[in-house]
């Protein structure tokens, strides 16, 4: 949502709904994993040539979908969409970034 700071503030409807959902339905280990991996994903996306298109896709297909599902009481769909999206984004963006950092670290040894 930081990508959309011009459109949303920290207390916007979307973030309020997503925080409520996180606090009431998301497993603690998933929350910890998200806060660990999300900065790596964002850093990798920011380096992509078409990062705006990627963030638009994430907003439309993850954020908006989860907000709508949560607002409609479809918590299972929201959780599944959230978790599968994080895993997909991690595979697409974070894995490569983490492997690159590991390779650089190993080269220093």
QUIZIDA-V815914 format. One line per field, one symbol per residue. ss: DSSP state (H for helix, E for strand, L for the rest). phi: phi as a letter, one per 20 degrees, with the letter a starting at -180 (. if undefined). burial: 1 if it has 16 or more other ideal C-beta (glycine too) atoms within 10 Angstrom, else 0. A space follows every 10 residues. Layout:
ss=???
phi=???
burial=???
This chain:
ss=LHHHLLLLLL LLHHHHHHHH HHHHHLLHHH HHHHHHHHHH HHHHHHLLLL HHHHHHHHHH HHHHHHHHHH HLLLHHHHHH HHHHHHHHHH HHHHHHHHHH HHHHHHHHL
phi=.gfdgfecdf dfggffffff fgfdcefgff fffgffegff ffgffgeffd gfffffffff edgfffffff femefffgff fgffffffff ffdfgfffff fffffffff
burial=1010000100 0001001100 1000010000 0001001001 1101100000 0001100110 0110111011 0000000110 1100110011 0011001000 000000000
